[in-house]
């Protein structure tokens, strides 16, 4: 069983997901080293896990301005929980943003451990439509230490970084 003492918080600061360059506050929209767009996590609803993901990944928290308003070269990632209300919020937000093309990927944060029930999994396919999506793994440690570095997420992060890189080379 996990204990909060087992969690190790991520290092402070932001690091480029693509090249590992430590980003300065001036590098708001893209990495000065490899020119990759800086991912910004946009919450579809409150409690979706965007702040936890920001702490775990070093991506920008979309609730913090001015990151939410940068329109050029910012990689917007819409974050939603996988319960029905979270998926409905994602559907509304994607519909609102689709015409402007301002969402690069939908990140789905599990609302419970285990496999997503079939009705919700089917709903994800309909909601995401042409928008690529990624399912974040369940991280038990985040119940006690949001954003804590864990083996589960450490193993998953390269997959997410590859998905982002493939979509924005």
N, C-alpha and C positions, 0 to 999 in steps of 0.2 A: 504494500500500500504506500502511496506517495505521502510524504510529509512535507510541509512548507519549507522545512530546513534543507530539503534536497534540491530546491530550486536555486538556480544561479541566474541572476538578472543579467540582461544583455548589457554590453558596454554602452556608455553614453555616447551620443553623437550619431551622425548618419554616415553610412557607407554605401557606395554605389553597388547595386545588386549585380552589376555586370562585370566591373573591373576591380572592385574592392577599394577604390579611392575614397579617402575620408573627405566628405563633403563639407565645405564651409557654409555659413549662413548665406553668403552671397550667391551660392550655386543653388538658386531656388527652383529653376526650371529644368536644367540639364547638368550632367556631370562635366566638369571642366577638363577631365582627363580623357574620357572616351566618348563624350557628347551624347551619352544615353539619356533619354528623358527620365526625370525623377518621378517615381511612382507616388501618387497622392491617393490616399484611401478616403473615399467619399462614403459616409454612412448613409445607408438607405433608410434607416430608422434608429431610434435610440436603443442602446443595448445590443447593437449588432456585432460588436467586437472590433470595430475599427481602431479604437485606441489601444487595445491589447495587441492587435496585429502591428500597429505602428511601433509599439515598444519592442515587439519580438523581431521585427524586420529592419527597423530604421527607416522605413518609408515615412513620408510626411503624413501627418494627421490632417485630413481635409477639413476638420472643424477649425483648424487654426488658419486665420487669414495671415498672409496674403496668398497662401498656396492654393486655396480653393478657387481663386479668381484668375490664376495664370492660365491663359488660353493657348499659348504656344509651347510646344514641345513637352508639355506635362502629360504624363501617362496616368489617366484617371482610372482607378479601380473601385468599382462600386461594391460595397460590403453589405451583406445581409445574412441574417440567421436563417436556418433551414426550416423553422416552424412556419405554419401557414401565414401568420401575420407578417413575418419577415419576408416571405416570398411575395406576398401581395405588395408590400412596400417596394420591393425590388422591381416588380412589374410596373408599378406606377412611375418610379424614378427612371427606369429604362425607357419607357414610352415618352416621358418628358424630355429626355436627353438624346434619344435616337436621332431626331432630325438635325441636331447640331453635331452629331458624331463625337460627343465628348466622353464616352465611356469605352475604354479599351478592353476591359475584362470584368466579369462578375465574380467576386470572391464569396463563396458560400461557407459560412462558419457554422459548424454543427451545433444544434441546440441540445443534443443529448448524445451519449456514446452509442456506438453501434451503427448498423446499416440504416440508411434513410428509407422509411416506408415507401412502398411502390407508388401510392398516390402522390406523395410529395416529390419523389424522384421524377414522375411524369410531369408534374407541375413545373419543375426546374427546366425541363426540356422546352416546354411551351414558353415560359417566361424569358429564358435567355435568348431564344430564337437565334439570330445571326451573331449575337454577342458571345465571344468565347467565355467559358466559365471554368473555374477551378474550385474544387472542394478542399477546404482546409481540414486537416485531420483533427480528431478530437484530442485535446491535450488536457488531461485531468489536472495537471499542475496549475493551469491557468485559473482554476477555481479559487486557489489560495494566493497565487502570485501572477497576476496578469502580465503576459509578455515574457515570463521567465524562460530562459534557455532550457530546452528539454531535448532529449534524444529523439523523440517523435518528431518534433518540429525541425530540428537540425537535419534530420534525414530527408524531410519533405522540402525544405527551402530550396535546394538546388533544382528540384523539379519545377517549382514555381518560377524561379529565376530563368530557367530554360524556356518556359512557356512565354514569359514576358519578352525575352530576347528574341525568340522566334517570331513573335508578332510585331516586333519593332526593331528590325535590323537596320 
